[in-house]
C-alpha cells in the first residue's frame, strides 16, 4: 500500500511520524507532503521521514493566502506523481489530495473553530477522527477517540527522553526553569486573536526570572531577549518535549505546547483571546483535570505562575494528575496504523469500516456535551489586594530602570 500524509505544521509532523515509521517497517510505501512552516522540515529531517515540500508559509498573518494557489497546484502535482492508495491529513489540503488520487481520505482534526475548512473538506473525505472533547458534530463520517492528537507522540507507550536536556540547556540537576512560549498568531485560524502584548511579555519574563531560569520560545522572533533576564530556547526543536518534561512551568499564549506540557505532567498556564465562554473543549477538559490554567487576565497569569514556582510539591502533584488523566486515554499512533491497514484490507472503504477499530467510536449527535469549568471559575483571579501589590511591584521595577 502507498500512504500519503499531509503535514502543515511542526505539531502535525509529530502527530504522524511514528505511524509513518511503523507503516514503513511493515513494508508499506509512505510519503509526507509538508509545508515549510516554522521547524517542520528540520523535524522531518531529524526523524528521517520521507517527504516533499509543497510550499512555504511565514508566521505573518495572511502569508498563507498569498501562497495558497502555489500550494494547491504543488499538492495536485505531487499527489499524481506518488499515486497513493490512502491519504491522511486535515482540512482542505488532504481532501484535495484524496480527490485528485481518487482514494480514501481520513482526516484527524482537533480544530473546532474552522467552519469554512470543515464545510469544504468533510463532504470530500471518507472519515474524520477527532478527540473526545471536540464539540461539533460533523455527521455520519465523524468518529472520536478518547484523547488528543498529541497522544500520537506523548502517550506513555510512545514518548521517551531523547537526551540529557538539562546538560543541553546548561541548567543544573535541581535548577528550576520555566519555558515561555509566544505565538506568532499567523495561522488562518488565528485571525482576530491575540496573546501577550510586548509590554506584558517583558513583565512576564522579569517576574518569572525572580524565581527560576527562563527560556523563551518565540515563534515570531519579535522579542528582544538581550534586554531581558531570559535566554532563547535554541536547542533543536526535536528536543523541545524533553525540555517541557523537565521544566517546572510552561506559560504560553499558544495552544499545542500547553496540551503537550499537560500530557508530560508539567504545570501549564495558557492565556490568549481564545480563553472564554467558547473556549476549545480540550483545554476545558484539561483544566477540569487540574493540569492546565486557562486565564484571560494577565494579573491572574502572574499570580498563578509565582504560586506554582513557589510550590515545592507541584511537580509530583502534576505527575500524579497526569497519570490519573491518562488512564483511559488511547495511543493515537496505534489507531492511525490500524485505520491505515483497515483501508488495505477493505474491499470498499467507508466510515463504517472504522466500527471495528479499537479506540474509535461513532460521534453520535445525541452525545451529552462534556463541558467543564464555567469561564470565570479560575484557580487564581488575583483579587484586588494582589492586583494592588502587583501594581506597586511594577512601579518599583520601572523606577529602578530609570
C-alpha positions as CSV (number, residue, x, y, z in Angstrom):
1,X,0.0,0.0,0.0
2,X,1.0,3.6,-0.6
3,X,0.1,6.1,2.0
4,X,0.2,9.9,1.7
5,X,0.3,12.1,4.8
6,X,0.0,15.9,4.8
7,X,1.6,17.9,7.5
8,X,1.0,21.7,7.6
9,X,2.7,22.4,11.0
10,X,5.5,21.1,13.2
11,X,2.9,19.6,15.5
12,X,1.5,17.5,12.6
13,X,5.0,16.1,11.9
14,X,5.0,14.8,15.5
15,X,1.4,13.6,15.1
16,X,2.2,11.3,12.2
17,X,5.9,10.5,12.4
18,X,5.5,7.3,14.5
19,X,2.7,6.0,12.3
20,X,4.8,6.7,9.2
21,X,7.7,4.8,10.7
22,X,5.5,1.8,11.7
23,X,3.9,1.6,8.3
24,X,7.3,1.7,6.6
25,X,8.6,-1.0,8.9
26,X,5.7,-3.2,7.8
27,X,6.6,-2.8,4.1
28,X,4.3,0.0,3.0
29,X,5.4,2.9,0.8
30,X,4.9,6.2,2.6
31,X,5.3,9.8,1.6
32,X,4.7,13.0,3.6
33,X,3.7,16.3,1.8
34,X,5.0,19.0,4.1
35,X,4.6,22.8,4.3
36,X,7.8,24.6,5.1
37,X,6.5,26.4,8.2
38,X,8.5,27.0,11.3
39,X,10.6,24.0,12.1
40,X,8.6,21.5,10.0
41,X,11.4,20.5,7.7
42,X,14.1,20.2,10.4
43,X,11.9,17.8,12.3
44,X,11.2,15.7,9.2
45,X,14.9,15.5,8.6
46,X,15.7,14.7,12.2
47,X,13.3,11.8,12.2
48,X,14.3,10.6,8.8
49,X,10.8,10.9,7.4
50,X,10.5,10.8,3.6
51,X,8.9,14.0,2.4
52,X,8.4,16.5,-0.4
53,X,7.7,20.2,0.3
54,X,4.5,21.6,-1.3
55,X,5.3,25.2,-0.4
56,X,6.3,27.7,2.3
57,X,4.4,29.8,4.8
58,X,5.7,32.5,7.0
59,X,4.5,33.3,10.5
60,X,3.0,36.7,9.5
61,X,-0.8,36.9,9.1
62,X,-2.1,36.3,5.5
63,X,1.1,34.7,4.4
64,X,-0.9,31.5,3.6
65,X,-3.4,33.4,1.5
66,X,-0.6,34.7,-0.7
67,X,0.9,31.3,-1.2
68,X,-2.3,29.3,-1.4
69,X,-2.6,28.9,-5.2
70,X,1.0,27.6,-5.5
71,X,0.4,25.2,-2.6
72,X,-2.7,23.7,-4.2
73,X,-1.0,23.3,-7.6
74,X,2.0,21.6,-6.0
75,X,-0.2,19.3,-3.9
76,X,-2.0,18.2,-7.1
77,X,1.2,17.5,-9.0
78,X,2.9,15.6,-6.1
79,X,-0.1,13.6,-5.4
80,X,-0.4,12.5,-9.0
81,X,3.3,11.6,-9.0
82,X,3.0,9.4,-5.9
83,X,-0.4,7.9,-6.7
84,X,-1.4,7.0,-3.1
85,X,-3.9,4.3,-2.0
86,X,-5.0,6.4,1.0
87,X,-4.5,9.9,2.3
88,X,-4.2,11.2,5.9
89,X,-4.2,14.8,7.0
90,X,-6.5,17.6,7.9
91,X,-8.7,20.1,6.1
92,X,-9.0,21.0,2.5
93,X,-5.4,20.1,1.5
94,X,-5.9,16.5,2.4
95,X,-9.3,16.5,0.8
96,X,-7.8,17.9,-2.4
97,X,-5.1,15.2,-2.5
98,X,-7.6,12.4,-2.0
99,X,-9.9,13.8,-4.7
100,X,-7.1,14.0,-7.2
101,X,-6.0,10.5,-6.4
102,X,-9.5,9.1,-6.2
103,X,-8.6,7.3,-3.0
104,X,-9.9,7.2,0.6
105,X,-9.2,10.2,2.8
106,X,-9.0,10.2,6.6
107,X,-8.8,13.5,8.5
108,X,-7.5,13.7,12.0
109,X,-8.7,17.1,13.2
110,X,-9.0,18.9,16.5
111,X,-9.8,22.5,15.4
112,X,-13.4,23.2,16.2
113,X,-13.2,26.9,15.0
114,X,-12.5,26.3,11.3
115,X,-16.1,26.2,10.0
116,X,-15.2,27.0,6.4
117,X,-12.5,24.4,6.2
118,X,-14.9,21.8,7.5
119,X,-17.6,22.9,5.1
120,X,-15.2,22.4,2.2
121,X,-13.3,19.2,3.3
122,X,-15.8,17.0,5.1
123,X,-18.1,16.3,2.1
124,X,-15.0,15.2,0.1
125,X,-13.5,12.7,2.6
126,X,-14.3,9.3,3.9
127,X,-13.8,9.7,7.7
128,X,-13.0,12.3,10.2
129,X,-11.4,11.4,13.5
130,X,-11.5,13.9,16.4
131,X,-10.7,14.0,20.2
132,X,-13.5,13.2,22.6
133,X,-13.6,16.9,23.6
134,X,-14.4,18.1,20.0
135,X,-17.8,19.7,20.3
136,X,-19.0,19.9,16.7
137,X,-20.9,17.0,15.1
138,X,-19.5,16.5,11.6
139,X,-22.1,13.9,10.6
140,X,-22.0,10.2,9.9
141,X,-18.3,10.1,8.9
142,X,-17.3,11.5,12.3
143,X,-15.5,9.2,14.8
144,X,-13.9,10.2,18.0
145,X,-11.1,8.8,20.2
146,X,-10.6,9.3,23.8
147,X,-7.6,11.6,24.0
148,X,-5.8,14.2,21.9
149,X,-3.7,14.3,18.7
150,X,-0.6,14.9,20.9
151,X,-1.0,11.4,22.3
152,X,0.3,10.1,19.0
153,X,3.7,11.0,20.3
154,X,3.3,11.8,24.0
155,X,1.4,8.7,25.1
156,X,3.5,6.8,27.7
157,X,3.9,4.0,25.2
158,X,5.4,6.4,22.6
159,X,7.3,9.0,24.4
160,X,10.8,8.6,25.8
161,X,13.6,11.1,26.6
162,X,16.0,11.6,23.7
163,X,18.7,13.5,25.5
164,X,20.1,14.8,28.8
165,X,18.3,18.0,28.1
166,X,19.5,19.8,31.3
167,X,23.1,19.5,30.0
168,X,21.9,20.7,26.6
169,X,20.3,23.8,28.2
170,X,23.1,24.4,30.7
171,X,21.0,24.1,33.8
172,X,21.8,22.2,37.0
173,X,20.2,18.9,38.1
174,X,18.0,20.6,40.6
175,X,17.8,24.1,39.0
176,X,14.2,25.2,38.4
177,X,13.5,26.6,34.9
178,X,10.4,27.8,33.2
179,X,9.6,28.0,29.5
180,X,7.7,30.9,27.9
181,X,6.1,30.1,24.5
182,X,5.0,33.1,22.4
183,X,2.7,32.6,19.5
184,X,3.1,34.5,16.2
185,X,-0.7,34.3,15.5
186,X,0.0,33.8,11.8
187,X,-2.3,30.9,11.0
188,X,-5.6,31.2,9.3
189,X,-7.5,30.2,12.5
190,X,-5.6,32.8,14.5
191,X,-7.0,35.8,12.5
192,X,-8.6,38.2,15.0
193,X,-6.9,36.5,18.0
194,X,-4.1,37.8,20.2
195,X,-1.8,36.9,23.1
196,X,0.6,38.8,25.3
197,X,1.5,42.3,24.3
198,X,5.2,43.3,24.1
199,X,4.9,45.0,27.5
200,X,3.3,42.0,29.1
201,X,5.9,39.7,27.6
202,X,8.6,41.6,29.2
203,X,6.9,41.8,32.6
204,X,6.1,38.1,32.5
205,X,9.7,37.2,31.8
206,X,11.0,39.5,34.6
207,X,8.5,38.1,37.1
208,X,9.4,34.5,36.3
209,X,13.1,35.2,36.4
210,X,12.9,36.3,40.0
211,X,12.2,32.6,40.8
212,X,13.6,30.5,38.0
213,X,15.8,30.4,34.9
214,X,13.6,31.4,32.0
215,X,13.8,30.2,28.4
216,X,11.7,31.8,25.7
217,X,10.5,30.1,22.5
218,X,9.2,33.0,20.3
219,X,7.5,31.7,17.2
220,X,7.5,35.1,15.6
221,X,11.1,36.1,16.7
222,X,9.9,39.5,17.7
223,X,11.0,39.7,21.4
224,X,14.4,41.3,22.1
225,X,15.8,38.9,24.7
226,X,19.0,40.9,25.1
227,X,17.1,43.4,27.2
228,X,15.6,40.7,29.5
229,X,16.9,38.2,32.0
230,X,15.7,35.3,29.8
231,X,17.5,33.1,27.4
232,X,16.4,32.0,24.0
233,X,15.3,28.3,23.7
234,X,17.8,27.5,20.9
235,X,18.0,23.7,21.0
236,X,17.0,21.5,18.1
237,X,13.2,21.6,18.0
238,X,13.1,17.8,18.4
239,X,14.3,18.3,22.0
240,X,11.5,20.6,23.0
241,X,9.4,17.9,24.6
242,X,12.4,16.8,26.7
243,X,12.7,20.3,27.9
244,X,9.0,20.6,28.6
245,X,9.1,17.3,30.6
246,X,11.9,18.7,32.8
247,X,10.6,22.2,33.2
248,X,8.9,23.5,36.4
249,X,6.4,25.5,34.4
250,X,5.2,26.5,31.0
251,X,3.5,29.9,30.4
252,X,2.2,30.3,26.8
253,X,-0.2,32.3,24.7
254,X,-0.2,29.5,22.2
255,X,-2.2,26.2,22.1
256,X,-0.4,23.0,21.3
257,X,2.5,23.3,23.7
258,X,0.1,23.8,26.6
259,X,-1.5,20.4,25.8
260,X,1.9,18.8,25.4
261,X,3.0,20.2,28.8
262,X,-0.1,18.8,30.5
263,X,0.4,15.4,29.0
264,X,4.0,15.4,30.2
265,X,2.9,16.3,33.7
266,X,4.3,19.8,33.7
267,X,2.2,22.7,35.1
268,X,1.0,24.9,32.3
269,X,-0.7,28.3,32.1
270,X,-2.4,29.4,28.9
271,X,-3.5,32.9,28.2
272,X,-4.9,34.3,25.0
273,X,-8.1,35.7,23.5
274,X,-9.4,32.1,22.7
275,X,-9.9,31.7,26.5
276,X,-13.5,32.4,27.5
277,X,-17.0,31.0,27.4
278,X,-16.5,29.4,23.9
279,X,-13.0,28.0,24.6
280,X,-11.9,24.8,22.9
281,X,-13.0,21.6,24.6
282,X,-9.6,20.1,25.1
283,X,-8.4,23.0,27.2
284,X,-11.6,23.0,29.3
285,X,-11.1,19.2,29.9
286,X,-7.5,19.6,30.9
287,X,-8.4,22.4,33.3
288,X,-11.1,20.2,34.9
289,X,-8.4,17.5,35.4
290,X,-6.2,20.1,37.2
291,X,-3.5,20.1,34.5
292,X,-3.9,23.5,32.9
293,X,-4.7,27.0,33.9
294,X,-6.8,28.9,31.3
295,X,-6.5,32.5,32.3
296,X,-7.5,35.6,30.4
297,X,-6.4,38.3,32.9
298,X,-2.7,39.0,32.9
299,X,-2.6,39.6,36.7
300,X,-4.0,36.1,37.2
301,X,-1.3,34.7,35.0
302,X,1.4,36.3,37.1
303,X,-0.2,35.2,40.3
304,X,-0.6,31.6,39.2
305,X,2.9,31.4,37.8
306,X,4.5,32.7,41.0
307,X,2.4,30.4,43.2
308,X,3.4,27.4,41.1
309,X,7.1,28.2,41.2
310,X,6.9,28.6,45.0
311,X,5.1,25.3,45.4
312,X,7.6,22.6,46.2
313,X,5.1,19.8,45.7
314,X,3.7,21.0,42.3
315,X,6.0,18.7,40.2
316,X,4.9,15.5,41.9
317,X,1.3,16.6,42.1
318,X,1.1,17.3,38.4
319,X,2.7,13.9,37.6
320,X,0.1,12.2,39.7
321,X,-2.7,14.1,38.0
322,X,-1.3,13.3,34.6
323,X,-1.1,9.6,35.3
324,X,-4.6,9.6,36.5
325,X,-5.8,11.5,33.5
326,X,-4.2,9.2,31.0
327,X,-5.6,6.0,32.5
328,X,-8.4,5.9,29.9
329,X,-6.7,7.7,27.0
330,X,-5.7,6.0,23.8
331,X,-2.5,5.8,21.8
332,X,-3.4,7.7,18.6
333,X,-0.5,6.2,16.6
334,X,-1.9,2.7,17.1
335,X,-5.3,4.0,15.9
336,X,-3.9,5.6,12.8
337,X,-1.9,2.5,11.9
338,X,-5.0,0.3,12.4
339,X,-7.1,2.6,10.3
340,X,-4.5,2.6,7.5
341,X,-4.4,-1.2,7.5
342,X,-8.2,-1.4,7.5
343,X,-8.1,0.5,4.3
344,X,-5.7,-2.1,2.9
345,X,-7.9,-5.0,3.8
346,X,-11.3,-3.5,2.9
347,X,-12.9,-4.2,-0.5
348,X,-14.6,-0.8,-0.3
349,X,-13.6,1.6,2.4
350,X,-16.1,3.9,4.1
351,X,-16.6,5.3,7.6
352,X,-18.4,2.1,8.7
353,X,-15.2,0.3,8.2
354,X,-13.9,2.0,11.3
355,X,-16.6,0.4,13.5
356,X,-14.1,-2.4,14.1
357,X,-11.2,-0.2,15.0
358,X,-10.3,-0.4,18.7
359,X,-10.4,3.0,20.4
360,X,-12.8,4.7,17.9
361,X,-16.5,5.3,18.4
362,X,-19.1,7.0,16.2
363,X,-19.7,10.6,17.2
364,X,-23.4,10.4,18.0
365,X,-25.4,13.7,17.6
366,X,-27.2,12.9,20.9
367,X,-23.9,12.7,22.9
368,X,-24.1,14.7,26.1
369,X,-22.0,17.8,26.0
370,X,-18.9,17.3,28.1
371,X,-18.2,20.9,29.1
372,X,-16.1,21.5,32.2
373,X,-15.4,24.6,34.3
374,X,-17.6,27.6,33.5
375,X,-15.4,30.5,32.4
376,X,-14.5,32.6,35.5
377,X,-14.1,29.6,37.7
378,X,-10.3,30.0,37.6
379,X,-7.9,29.0,40.3
380,X,-6.3,32.4,40.7
381,X,-8.1,35.6,39.7
382,X,-5.6,37.7,41.5
383,X,-8.0,39.7,43.6
384,X,-8.0,43.4,44.3
385,X,-5.3,43.2,47.0
386,X,-3.0,41.2,44.9
387,X,-3.5,43.5,41.9
388,X,-2.6,46.4,44.1
389,X,0.5,44.6,45.3
390,X,1.4,43.8,41.7
391,X,1.0,47.5,40.7
392,X,3.3,48.5,43.5
393,X,5.9,46.0,42.4
394,X,5.7,47.1,38.8
395,X,6.1,50.7,39.8
396,X,9.3,49.9,41.9
397,X,10.8,48.0,38.9
398,X,10.1,50.7,36.5
399,X,11.6,53.3,38.9
400,X,14.7,51.2,39.2
401,X,15.2,51.1,35.4
402,X,15.1,54.9,35.1
